[in-house]
């Protein structure tokens, strides 16, 4: 079963502000699913995002 994280949890992992993660989701740079009124980011998608950022450096 896949693990899903909140925006707050992702922000803590990436050491960025909550709004930064929310903005990344809104401009389609980070994949997330919307459940009701909240977004959830899968651990797999977060790992892909981190790997992509590391490759672009």
N, CA and C of each residue as an Amber inpcrd file, in Angstrom:
protein
   171
   0.8350000  -1.1750000   0.0000000   0.0000000   0.0000000   0.0000000
   0.8860000   1.2470000   0.0000000   0.5310000   2.2000000  -0.8170000
   1.3260000   3.4150000  -0.9780000   1.1160000   4.3800000   0.1930000
   2.1890000   5.0470000   0.5730000   2.1360000   6.0340000   1.6450000
   1.8930000   7.4170000   1.0560000   0.9520000   8.1500000   1.6280000
   0.6490000   9.5070000   1.1800000   0.9760000  10.4920000   2.2880000
   1.5510000  11.6120000   1.8850000   1.9790000  12.6390000   2.8230000
   1.1620000  13.9110000   2.6350000   1.0600000  14.6910000   3.6900000
   0.3880000  15.9850000   3.5980000   1.3790000  17.0180000   3.0590000
   0.8580000  18.1670000   2.6700000   1.7280000  19.2490000   2.2130000
   2.6840000  19.6550000   3.3330000   2.1930000  19.7000000   4.5510000
   3.0320000  20.0730000   5.6920000   4.1810000  19.0860000   5.8800000
   3.9000000  17.8010000   5.7640000   4.9420000  16.7870000   5.9070000
   5.9910000  16.9230000   4.8090000   5.5380000  17.1470000   3.5800000
   6.4670000  17.3090000   2.4580000   7.3230000  18.5560000   2.6690000
   6.7160000  19.6330000   3.1290000   7.4610000  20.8700000   3.3890000
   8.5570000  20.6340000   4.4280000   8.2570000  19.8590000   5.4570000
   9.2530000  19.5530000   6.4850000  10.3850000  18.7100000   5.9110000
  10.0560000  17.7350000   5.0780000  11.0720000  16.8730000   4.4680000
  11.9920000  17.6840000   3.5640000  11.4050000  18.5900000   2.7680000
  12.1860000  19.3970000   1.8250000  12.7860000  20.6450000   2.4670000
  12.4220000  20.8960000   3.7170000  12.8860000  22.0770000   4.4390000
  12.5060000  23.3700000   3.7100000  11.2450000  23.4300000   3.2890000
  10.6930000  24.6170000   2.6320000   9.3720000  24.9760000   3.3010000
   8.8270000  26.1050000   2.9080000   7.5630000  26.5820000   3.4450000
   6.3920000  25.7980000   2.8570000   5.3190000  25.7110000   3.6140000
   4.0720000  25.0770000   3.1650000   3.6300000  25.6520000   1.8190000
   3.6890000  26.9720000   1.6840000   3.2390000  27.6300000   0.4500000
   4.0910000  27.2480000  -0.7550000   5.3650000  26.9950000  -0.5370000
   6.2400000  26.5780000  -1.6310000   5.7570000  25.2610000  -2.2110000
   5.4360000  24.3080000  -1.3530000   4.9370000  23.0060000  -1.8160000
   3.6050000  23.1840000  -2.5250000   2.7210000  23.9700000  -1.9460000
   1.4180000  24.2230000  -2.5630000   1.5830000  24.8490000  -3.9460000
   2.5050000  25.7990000  -4.0750000   2.7500000  26.4390000  -5.3670000
   3.3100000  25.4470000  -6.3840000   4.2040000  24.5580000  -5.9520000
   4.7490000  23.5360000  -6.8490000   3.6430000  22.6240000  -7.3740000
   2.6950000  22.3090000  -6.5310000   1.5590000  21.4840000  -6.9500000
   0.7100000  22.2410000  -7.9650000   0.4510000  23.5040000  -7.7030000
  -0.4350000  24.2890000  -8.5680000   0.1600000  24.5580000  -9.9430000
   1.4920000  24.6000000 -10.0620000   2.1170000  24.8080000 -11.3750000
   2.5580000  23.4760000 -11.9930000   2.0690000  22.3820000 -11.4350000
   2.3040000  21.0230000 -11.9470000   3.7700000  20.6050000 -11.9540000
   4.5510000  21.0910000 -11.0070000   5.9350000  20.6440000 -10.8840000
   6.0550000  19.5030000  -9.8820000   5.0220000  19.3340000  -9.0520000
   4.9730000  18.2290000  -8.0980000   3.6070000  17.5640000  -8.2310000
   3.6290000  16.2530000  -8.3870000   2.3770000  15.5190000  -8.5450000
   1.7110000  15.3060000  -7.1980000   0.4030000  15.5060000  -7.1880000
  -0.3760000  15.3090000  -5.9670000  -1.7940000  14.9240000  -6.3550000
  -2.4840000  14.3090000  -5.4200000  -3.8960000  14.0220000  -5.6410000
  -4.6990000  14.8280000  -4.6350000  -5.8800000  15.2110000  -5.0470000
  -6.7470000  15.9890000  -4.1710000  -7.8230000  15.0630000  -3.6260000
  -7.8940000  14.9880000  -2.3230000  -8.8960000  14.1710000  -1.6480000
  -9.7770000  15.1390000  -0.8680000 -10.9690000  15.3400000  -1.3680000
 -11.8360000  16.3420000  -0.7530000 -11.2500000  17.7170000  -0.9710000
 -10.8970000  18.3730000   0.1250000 -10.3320000  19.7190000   0.0390000
  -8.8310000  19.7560000   0.2880000  -8.2060000  18.5990000   0.4740000
  -6.7790000  18.5680000   0.7950000  -5.9840000  17.7960000  -0.2510000
  -4.7250000  18.1680000  -0.3960000  -3.8200000  17.4850000  -1.3100000
  -3.0000000  16.4640000  -0.5450000  -2.6830000  15.3690000  -1.2270000
  -1.7890000  14.3470000  -0.6940000  -0.7470000  14.0420000  -1.7640000
   0.4880000  13.8530000  -1.3150000   1.5930000  13.5530000  -2.2110000
   2.0890000  12.1590000  -1.8560000   2.1870000  11.2920000  -2.8550000
   2.6680000   9.9410000  -2.5620000   4.1700000   9.9860000  -2.3150000
   4.6410000   9.0750000  -1.4900000   6.0690000   8.9910000  -1.1790000
   6.8670000   8.7470000  -2.4660000   6.3220000   7.9320000  -3.3700000
   7.0060000   7.6420000  -4.6320000   7.1500000   8.9030000  -5.4770000
   6.0960000   9.7090000  -5.5580000   6.1690000  10.9440000  -6.3380000
   7.1280000  11.9410000  -5.6980000   7.1720000  11.9810000  -4.3830000
   8.1170000  12.8610000  -3.7030000   9.5460000  12.4290000  -4.0160000
   9.8100000  11.1320000  -3.9830000  11.1480000  10.6360000  -4.3040000
  11.5310000  10.9710000  -5.7410000  10.5790000  10.8630000  -6.6730000
  10.8380000  11.2390000  -8.0670000  11.1630000  12.7210000  -8.1700000
  10.4200000  13.5560000  -7.4630000  10.6520000  14.9990000  -7.4780000
  12.0530000  15.3170000  -6.9520000  12.4370000  14.6920000  -5.8590000
  13.7620000  14.9270000  -5.2750000  14.8540000  14.4950000  -6.2500000
  14.6960000  13.3250000  -6.8650000  15.6870000  12.8350000  -7.8230000
  15.7970000  13.7740000  -9.0230000  14.6740000  14.2580000  -9.5030000
  14.6680000  15.1790000 -10.6440000  15.4010000  16.4680000 -10.2880000
  15.1790000  16.9810000  -9.0900000  15.8530000  18.2080000  -8.6470000
  17.3590000  17.9930000  -8.5220000  17.7550000  16.8350000  -8.0420000
  19.1830000  16.5390000  -7.8940000  19.8620000  16.3950000  -9.2460000
  19.1670000  15.8210000 -10.2260000  19.7340000  15.6700000 -11.5710000
  19.9180000  17.0130000 -12.2610000  19.0420000  17.9610000 -11.9750000
  19.0990000  19.2480000 -12.6640000  20.1900000  20.1680000 -12.1100000
  20.8360000  19.7660000 -11.0230000  21.9110000  20.6000000 -10.4460000
  23.2010000  20.4250000 -11.1940000
